[in-house]
Amino acid sequence: MTVRSGARVVRLATRGSPLALAQADLVARSLEAEDPDVRAERVIVHTEGDRRGDEDLDRIGGQGVFVKEVQAAVLDGRADVAVHSAKDLPPRTPRGLVLAAVPPRADPRDALVGATLETLAPGAVVATGSARRRAQLANIRPDLGFVALRGNMETRIGRAGDGTAAAVVAAAAALDRLGLAGRIAERLSPVLCLPQAGQGALALECRDGDDACRALLARIDDGDDHRALSAERAFLRALGAGCALPAGALARRAAGRGHLELEGVLASADGRVVVRGRLLGDEPEALGEALARALVGERGASSLPGWEALEGWTATA
């Protein structure tokens, strides 16, 4: 942070998409409400994912293509805080940064625009860029067809009913934050479609050692949502970078002091096999790792095409 005209200025690194800017503004308002002497400024960063907006995410790097340049802006001092959609973050935080805060989480569910799952005609085409969504929806409705989806949110939801797709799948939180909740035909229950790890949450990173910034961010941190995100990220981290299976995870506070309930899913790419599990625990990191090992070692996810564990991975700790 810097001091300018009597105010402490916090520079927020963010992508330049309408959704990313809306999220950065949400963080800015929260920080300024907590401390009237703080003023937040946006530092807009163009990422690899933005530059290659017409290409399939899995082909250009998947998780990480929307965050690396934003993180670099904080590491090199151009900004103080990196503002991310938590679902875009790879499960390991780069050296020199710390995940300092997770503000209160929005709706983590997936949403259908254009039609509900029940009203989609047999053989209808659904647009989504997510292998996780395709696999789970195909498991429920094997008759559906799927087409790829990229672009900003207005472009994406514009595909619904345009002749190429009957419906579009998007994150409910994104539609809510952009004022597009009225376009949602159905919010999909996690029982039907488990969200991506971190979906609906924002993740705020700052430099490790920037104690003043970290203390400020702590004031807008939601402890329960932070712990839930830690469990979901631990689940992905335990699977390892070699796991190419569609995966989802959602943690929620459970009854009892400190308890978390974590649900995870791994699926075949075609959706014919979906492996799900749920565990309760008190320690987020251990809970995420235990669920990953349970799905792979006890429920057979390692037999699915696409399972490529890291060298040395074992089903037991």
Residue, then its C-alpha position, 0 to 999 in steps of 0.5 A: m500500500t502507498v499513502r497519497s493525499g492522506a489516504r492509504v491506496v490499495r492497488l487491486a490487480t484484475r483482469g479487464s473482463p466485465l465480470a472481473l471488473a465487477q468483482a474487483d469493484l465489489v472488493a474495493r467497496s468492501l475494503e473502503a467500507e471497512d476503513p474510510d482512510v483506504r482508497a482502492e484502485r484497479v490495475i487492469v491486467h491482460t491474461e493469456g486466457d483473454r488473449r486467446g479467447d476463442e480457443d478451448l481452455d483445456r488446450i491452452g492450459g486450463q486453470g491458471v491461464f486467467v491468473k498468472e499475469v495478475q499474480a505477476a503484477v503483485l509480485d513485481g510491485r505494480a499492484d498490492v492485491a490480486v483479485h481472482s475468481a477462486k475457481d480459476l486458481p491452480p491449487r498451489t499458491p506461487r512462492g512469494l504470495v499468500l491467499a490472504a482473504v476469501p470474502p463471503r461466497a456467492d452462490p456456488r451452483d451452476a446455472l442453465v440459461g435458455a431452458t431447464l434440464e427438464t424442459l430440454a428436448p431429447g437430443a438438445v444441444v447445450a453449450t459449455g466450455s467445462a468438461r466437468r459440466r459436460a460429464q455430469l450433465a451427460n450422466i444425467r441426460p445421455d441424449l444431450g449434445f454439447v458444443a464449446l463455449r468461450g467469450n464474455m458472459e453476454t456473448r455466452i448466454g447469447r448462444a442460448g436459443d440462437g440456433t446453435a444451442a438450446a441452453v447455456v451453462a454458466a456459474a450462477a454467481a457470475l450471472d448474479r454479479l453482472g445483474l443477469a440473474g433474470r436470465i437464469a432458467e434453473r440453478l442446478s442442485p449440487v446433487l445433479c452437478l457438483p460445482q468446480a472447486g472455488q466456484g462462487a468464491l473470490a480469492l485475494e492474494c497479496r505478497d507474503g510479508d506485506d503485513a499491512c495489506r494482509a491485516l487489511l484483507a483479513r477484515i473482509d475475510d469470511g473464515d468459514d468460506h476460507r476454510a471451505l475453499s482450502a478444503e476444495r483446493a486441497f482436494l485438487r492438489a492431492l489429485g495432482a497436476g497429472c489428473a486429467l479427469p473432470a473434477g468438482a468439489l464443494a465444501r460447506r460448514a457442517a453441524g458441530r464446532g469447526h466441522l466441514e462437509l466436503e463432497g467431490v466428484l471425478a468422472s469419465a469425459d463422456g459422463r458414463v461413469v461418475v464417482r462421488g464421495r463425501l467426508l466430514g472433518d475439522e482440518p481443511e487440508a487433511l479433509g481434501e486430501a482424504l477425499a481425493r484418496a478415497l475416490v481414487g483408492e477406494r471408489g475406483a476413479s483410478s480406473l477411469p480413462g484420463w487418470e494419470a497420477l503424479e509419480g509417487w502418488t499412492a491411494t493411502a497417505 
